[in-house]
Amino acid sequence: MKFNRILLSATLIVVALVVQVSVLARLQLPGAVPDLVLLTVVALALVHGPVTGSLVGFSAGLLADLAPPADHAAGRYALVLCVVGYLVGLVRPENGRFTSAVGPMAAVVGAAVGSTLLYAGVGALVGDTAARHVGLGSLLLTAVIYDLLLAPFTVPLIMALARRAENDPVADATGSGGTDVSSGWLSSGTGLRIGTQRGGLRVKSARARATRAGRIKGVKRL
């Protein structure tokens, strides 16, 4: 993972976890709790793909497992978000961009349902029955509703930030040893165009031909 991707992902996860614990968890809503950490993992996985999605999901889940007032075994939510991040990353388009909001919203619904079922399944394996009084059906319904209501305000913003950080020309130049600055600008689309590059190459080739012709003439005159 690139340094700028790691830095942005870590910052987003920490901010999401702080908001999750200090604000969303205190709303006392019926059923599930709006899961901002899950939405952050989904957004990053949709931009970066399954490998980064699984790594981000595991890190975010582990932080959530250790952050107070966690009341479950450490590693449980890390496993859930690791699997969710990987699966969501698989639906990422090859160019990393969606033509409509249907794809990301479908990924949010799938992540909400999958994380709830997987969390409940892991809880059943370890003997955690704390959520039985709520009911799995109620948890699924409220999790999907809350996450869908929160997603339009968070997922597009996080995806835009992730794309911008991924296409940072300074970061690209640093990652390649600082020798290929133009490639970072061209890949980001923030200033140069392919046509401009071709024009520059034509000018350079014309100058090279003129220089070569001058040298040949000088040799003939000698």
C-alpha positions as CSV (number, residue, x, y, z in Angstrom):
1,M,0.0,0.0,0.0
2,K,1.2,3.5,-0.8
3,F,2.0,5.8,2.0
4,N,-0.7,8.3,1.2
5,R,-3.3,5.5,1.0
6,I,-2.2,4.2,4.4
7,L,-2.3,7.7,5.9
8,L,-5.7,8.6,4.6
9,S,-7.2,5.2,5.5
10,A,-5.9,5.3,9.0
11,T,-7.2,8.9,9.5
12,L,-10.6,8.0,8.1
13,I,-10.9,4.9,10.3
14,V,-9.9,6.8,13.5
15,V,-12.4,9.6,12.8
16,A,-15.2,7.1,11.9
17,L,-14.5,5.2,15.1
18,V,-14.5,8.3,17.3
19,V,-17.8,9.5,15.8
20,Q,-19.2,5.9,16.1
21,V,-18.4,5.6,19.8
22,S,-19.0,9.1,20.9
23,V,-22.1,10.1,18.9
24,L,-23.8,7.3,17.0
25,A,-23.6,4.7,19.8
26,R,-25.3,7.2,22.2
27,L,-28.4,7.9,20.0
28,Q,-30.3,5.1,21.7
29,L,-31.9,4.1,18.4
30,P,-34.1,0.9,18.3
31,G,-32.3,-2.2,16.9
32,A,-28.9,-1.8,15.4
33,V,-26.5,1.2,15.5
34,P,-25.6,3.2,12.4
35,D,-22.2,1.8,11.5
36,L,-19.9,4.5,10.2
37,V,-16.8,2.3,10.5
38,L,-18.5,-0.3,8.2
39,L,-19.3,2.5,5.6
40,T,-15.8,3.7,5.7
41,V,-14.5,0.2,4.9
42,V,-17.0,-0.2,2.1
43,A,-16.1,3.1,0.5
44,L,-12.3,2.4,0.7
45,A,-12.8,-1.1,-0.7
46,L,-14.9,0.2,-3.6
47,V,-12.0,2.4,-4.6
48,H,-8.9,0.3,-3.8
49,G,-10.1,-3.3,-4.3
50,P,-10.3,-6.5,-2.3
51,V,-6.7,-6.6,-0.9
52,T,-6.8,-3.1,0.5
53,G,-10.4,-3.6,1.5
54,S,-9.5,-6.6,3.6
55,L,-6.5,-5.0,5.2
56,V,-8.5,-1.8,6.0
57,G,-11.4,-3.9,7.3
58,F,-9.2,-5.9,9.6
59,S,-7.5,-2.8,11.0
60,A,-10.8,-1.0,11.5
61,G,-12.4,-4.0,13.1
62,L,-9.5,-4.6,15.4
63,L,-9.6,-1.0,16.6
64,A,-13.4,-1.3,17.1
65,D,-12.8,-4.5,19.1
66,L,-10.4,-2.7,21.4
67,A,-12.1,0.6,21.7
68,P,-14.3,1.1,24.8
69,P,-17.1,0.2,25.5
70,A,-16.5,-3.0,23.5
71,D,-18.3,-5.9,25.1
72,H,-17.2,-8.7,22.8
73,A,-14.1,-10.8,22.2
74,A,-11.2,-9.0,20.5
75,G,-10.9,-10.0,16.9
76,R,-14.6,-10.8,16.3
77,Y,-15.4,-7.6,14.5
78,A,-12.0,-7.6,12.8
79,L,-12.8,-10.9,11.2
80,V,-16.2,-9.6,10.1
81,L,-14.9,-6.4,8.5
82,C,-11.9,-8.2,6.9
83,V,-14.3,-10.5,5.1
84,V,-16.7,-7.7,4.2
85,G,-13.9,-5.5,2.9
86,Y,-12.6,-8.3,0.7
87,L,-16.0,-9.1,-0.8
88,V,-17.0,-5.5,-1.4
89,G,-13.6,-4.9,-3.1
90,L,-14.5,-7.7,-5.6
91,V,-17.3,-5.6,-7.0
92,R,-15.1,-2.7,-7.7
93,P,-15.1,-1.8,-11.5
94,E,-11.8,-2.0,-13.3
95,N,-11.5,1.8,-13.6
96,G,-12.6,2.2,-10.0
97,R,-15.5,4.5,-10.9
98,F,-19.2,3.8,-10.8
99,T,-21.6,5.3,-13.4
100,S,-24.5,5.6,-10.9
101,A,-25.2,5.3,-7.2
102,V,-26.8,1.9,-7.6
103,G,-23.6,0.0,-7.3
104,P,-22.3,1.7,-4.1
105,M,-25.8,1.6,-2.4
106,A,-26.1,-2.1,-3.3
107,A,-22.7,-2.7,-1.8
108,V,-23.8,-0.9,1.4
109,V,-26.9,-3.1,1.7
110,G,-24.9,-6.2,1.1
111,A,-22.3,-5.1,3.6
112,A,-24.9,-4.3,6.3
113,V,-26.7,-7.6,5.9
114,G,-23.5,-9.6,5.6
115,S,-21.7,-8.0,8.6
116,T,-24.8,-8.5,10.8
117,L,-25.2,-12.1,9.8
118,L,-21.5,-12.9,10.1
119,Y,-21.2,-11.1,13.4
120,A,-24.2,-13.0,14.8
121,G,-22.7,-16.3,13.4
122,V,-19.4,-15.7,15.0
123,G,-21.1,-14.7,18.3
124,A,-23.1,-18.0,18.2
125,L,-19.8,-19.9,17.8
126,V,-18.2,-18.2,20.8
127,G,-21.4,-18.4,22.9
128,D,-22.3,-14.7,22.8
129,T,-26.1,-14.4,23.3
130,A,-26.2,-10.7,24.2
131,A,-28.2,-9.7,21.1
132,R,-30.8,-12.4,21.2
133,H,-33.4,-10.2,23.0
134,V,-33.3,-7.8,20.0
135,G,-33.9,-10.4,17.3
136,L,-31.9,-11.1,14.2
137,G,-34.6,-9.9,11.9
138,S,-34.9,-6.5,13.7
139,L,-31.1,-6.1,13.6
140,L,-31.0,-6.8,9.9
141,L,-33.8,-4.4,9.1
142,T,-32.5,-1.5,11.2
143,A,-28.9,-2.0,10.2
144,V,-29.8,-1.7,6.5
145,I,-32.1,1.3,7.1
146,Y,-29.6,3.2,9.2
147,D,-26.6,2.5,6.9
148,L,-28.6,3.5,3.8
149,L,-29.6,6.7,5.4
150,L,-26.1,7.5,6.5
151,A,-24.4,6.3,3.3
152,P,-25.2,9.2,0.9
153,F,-23.5,11.6,3.3
154,T,-20.4,9.6,3.9
155,V,-19.6,7.0,1.1
156,P,-19.3,9.5,-1.8
157,L,-17.1,11.8,0.2
158,I,-14.8,9.0,1.4
159,M,-14.5,7.6,-2.1
160,A,-13.7,11.0,-3.5
161,L,-11.0,11.6,-0.9
162,A,-9.6,8.1,-1.6
163,R,-9.4,8.7,-5.3
164,R,-7.8,12.1,-4.8
165,A,-5.2,10.7,-2.5
166,E,-4.5,7.8,-4.8
167,N,-4.0,10.2,-7.7
168,D,-1.7,12.6,-5.8
169,P,1.1,13.6,-8.2
170,V,3.5,14.4,-5.4
171,A,2.9,11.0,-3.8
172,D,3.3,9.2,-7.2
173,A,6.6,11.0,-7.8
174,T,7.9,10.1,-4.3
175,G,6.9,6.5,-4.8
176,S,8.8,6.3,-8.0
177,G,12.0,7.9,-6.6
178,G,11.1,11.4,-7.8
179,T,12.1,10.7,-11.4
180,D,8.8,10.4,-13.1
181,V,6.7,13.5,-12.1
182,S,4.8,13.8,-15.4
183,S,3.4,10.3,-15.1
184,G,1.7,11.2,-11.9
185,W,0.1,14.3,-13.4
186,L,-1.1,12.4,-16.4
187,S,-2.6,9.6,-14.4
188,S,-4.4,12.1,-12.1
189,G,-5.9,14.2,-14.9
190,T,-5.2,17.4,-13.0
191,G,-3.4,19.6,-15.5
192,L,-1.9,17.8,-18.4
193,R,-3.6,16.1,-21.3
194,I,-2.5,13.3,-23.6
195,G,-2.7,15.7,-26.6
196,T,-0.4,18.1,-24.8
197,Q,2.1,15.3,-24.2
198,R,2.0,14.3,-27.8
199,G,2.5,17.9,-28.9
200,G,5.5,18.1,-26.6
201,L,7.0,14.9,-28.0
202,R,6.5,16.2,-31.5
203,V,8.3,19.4,-30.7
204,K,11.2,17.5,-29.1
205,S,11.5,15.2,-32.1
206,A,11.5,18.1,-34.5
207,R,14.2,19.8,-32.5
208,A,16.2,16.6,-32.4
209,R,15.9,16.2,-36.2
210,A,17.0,19.8,-36.8
211,T,20.0,19.4,-34.5
212,R,20.9,16.1,-36.3
213,A,20.6,17.8,-39.7
214,G,22.8,20.7,-38.5
215,R,25.5,18.3,-37.3
216,I,25.5,16.5,-40.7
217,K,25.8,19.7,-42.6
218,G,28.7,20.7,-40.4
219,V,30.5,17.4,-41.1
220,K,30.0,17.8,-44.9
221,R,31.4,21.3,-44.8
222,L,34.5,20.1,-43.0
